[in-house]
Amino acid sequence: MTNVPRVKICGIGTYEDALIAIESGAHAIAFNFVGSSKRYINPEKARDIVIKLPPFVSIVGVFADEPRYSVEEIASLCRLQVLQFHGQETPEYCKRWSYSTIKAFRFADSDQDVEKQEKGIAIYSSWSALGEAVHEYDVDAVLIDTYTPGALGGTGKAFDWDRIEGTLSKPWILAGGLNPDNVAEAVKKVKPYGVDVASGVEVEGRKDPARARAFVVAASGGPL
């Protein structure tokens, strides 16, 4: 299979979670530093995990509307390589970081060809409108997650992939409701640069080795 997508496993909460993700073959792991999230991890705990990891692992930090100085402090403490912004961050905010950056956007299952707003966060129901917004951001990649009222993301729900119409101006990562049973279909249908998963590789709230490995294999198109 060509154009094999990159796999990011998000919501790492323990060293065991991190090892499961790495040993499954994931390209990146992500720590959630959004205080309101059920997956929030204290930066000191994240650092304790990171310093024990093997080399060649891409470490991502997820933030939402965090002051720049705070992001810089956490990124340095935790040896982050990629910053993922999941809130109301403007194009100006996303410029001039000394790290690779990802901006998250939310896509709604709706026939309304309009842009919605929920507490200042842009919600798109038109792929073309989403594409115009993505073009405004000077980031290295964008993440497209499912819009769920009242949530920043990470709800384990997928949007209708048939609503994806063409490519975007930047590499894009598909998120929302992916699991070992549907990720191969998603990759074949929409051909994203990467795929993002959290709850889809968990059992009773903890990362599961079998599900994580099955996800990476399915995303890659077959046995590694």
N, C-alpha and C positions, 0 to 999 in steps of 0.2 A: 504494500500500500504506500502510495506517495503522499506527501504533505501530511505526515503524521502530526497530530496536534500535541502541543505541550500540555502537561497535566499538572495542575496545582491542587493540592489538598489543603483545605482551609480549616480553621478552627482547632489548631493544635493546642492542646491544653497540658500535655505531660510529655516527658522525655520518651515514654513508651509510644505515645501517639506519633511523635516525630520519627522514631525508628520504623514504625509500621509504614508510614508514608514513604520514607526513603527506600526501605527494602522492597516496597511494592513496585518501585521504578518511577515514582513521581519525580517530575523535574523541579518542582518548587513546593515549599510548605509555607503556610501563612499563619501569623499570630494576629488575633483580633484585639486591638487596643481601644475599641469603642466602649466607653464606660457603661452605656445602657444595654449592651448586648449580653445575652446569656453566655456567649462564648468569650467574653472578656478575659484577658489574662494580664496579670500584673507584670509590668516591664521587667522587674527584677527576676521574677520567676521565668519569664521568657529568656532572659539572658543566661540564667543557669542552665537552661536547656540547650541554647545555641552553642555555648562554649564546649559542650560535650559532643557536638555533632561532627561527623567526618567532613572532609573538604568536598568541594564541587556540588554543594547543595545551595540552591537559590532561596534566600530567606526574605519573605515578604511581610510587611507590616500593614495592617488595615486600620485606617483612621476615618473619622467623620467629624469635620468642622473643628479640628484640633488646631490651636494656635501654632504658627510655624515654629516658634522657639521650642515648643513642647515636642513636636514631631522630630525636630533635629536632635533633641536630647535623647529621646527614645531610640531613634535610629542609630545613634552613636553607641548608646549603652548596649543595644541588642544586636549590633553588627548587621543591621538590615542592609539589603542590597536593592530592594524594590519597595516603593511606597504606593499603596493603593488607597485612593480617596473615595469615600462612599457617601459623602454628605452634600452640602450646598456649595462646595468649592467652586470658585469662579475660574475662568481661563487665566486670569492674572495670578491667582493663588497658585495654580499648578505650574507656573513658569519658574525657571531658574533654580531647580533643585539639583543637588550634586548626586542624586540617586536616579535610577530609572523610575518612571512613574506610570501608574495606571489610574484612569478615571472611570468610575462606575456610573452607568446610566440604567434607568428602569424602563422596561417595555411592557405595555399593557395589552391584554387581550380585549380589544375594543375596535369597533368599526368607526369610531369617531376619529376623523382625520385632524385632530387638534392636539395641542400640547396642554397637559393638565399641570396643576401645581398642588402640592401638598406640603404645607409648612415650608415653602420656598424651594422644595426639591422638584426638579423637572421630571415629569412622567410623560413618556411618549407613547402614542398609540399609532403613529405613522412612521414607517421605516425611513421615508425620505426626510421627515422632520428630524428624526434622530440623527440621520447622516449629516444634516446641516449643523446640528449642535456639536457633534463629534469633531467636525472640521475646525471649530473655533478653539479647540484645546490643543496646546503644545505638550502632548504627553507621548509616551512611547507605545502605549496600547490602551484600549478601552475594554471594559467588562460590561456585558449586557446581561442584566439580571431581571427576574420577573417582578413586576409591580404587584405588591400586596399592600392594601390600605393599612397605614399605621406602622409599617415595617421598613427598615432600611434595606432589607434583603435577608438572605439566609433562611428562608421559610420552607425550603425543600419543594417548592412548586415550580413547574415548568410553564412557560408561555407557549402559544401555538407557533411552532417553528415554521409553519407554512406562511406566516406573516413576514418572514425575513425575505427581503427583496433585494438581492444583489450584495455587493461588497461595501465596505466602509473605507474611509480614507486612511485609516490606521489599522494595524493588526488588532483583531478583536477576540475576546475570550467569552465563551458561552457559559452562563451560570444559571442556576435555578432548576431544581428538580431532577438533576442528573443522577444516575445510579448505574450499577453494572448491567442492568437489563435494557437500558435505553440509550446509553451513551454512544454505542456503535451506530445506531440509527441517526442520532443527532449529528454525529460527525459526517456521516455519508450525505445527509440532507443539506447541511448548511456550511460545511467545510470551514470551521473556525480556526483561528491561529492556535487557540488553546481552549481547554475546558477546565472548569472549576467545580469542585465538589467538597461538601462537608458532611452533612447528615447522610448522604447517599452511600457513604462507606462506613457507617456506624451501626453498631448493635447496642441497644440500650444506652445510647449517649456516648459510647466510647468507640474509637477507631478500631475496626476489625481487620485483621491481616488478610483473611480470605476475600472479603469484599473489596478492600483496597487493591489487592493484586488483580482481582477480576475486573475492576474498573479500568485499571491501567492497560491490561491486555485488550479489553474490548475497545477502548479508545484508540489503541494502536492498530487495531485491525487484525489481531491474532496473537498467538504466542510470541513472547519476546525471546 
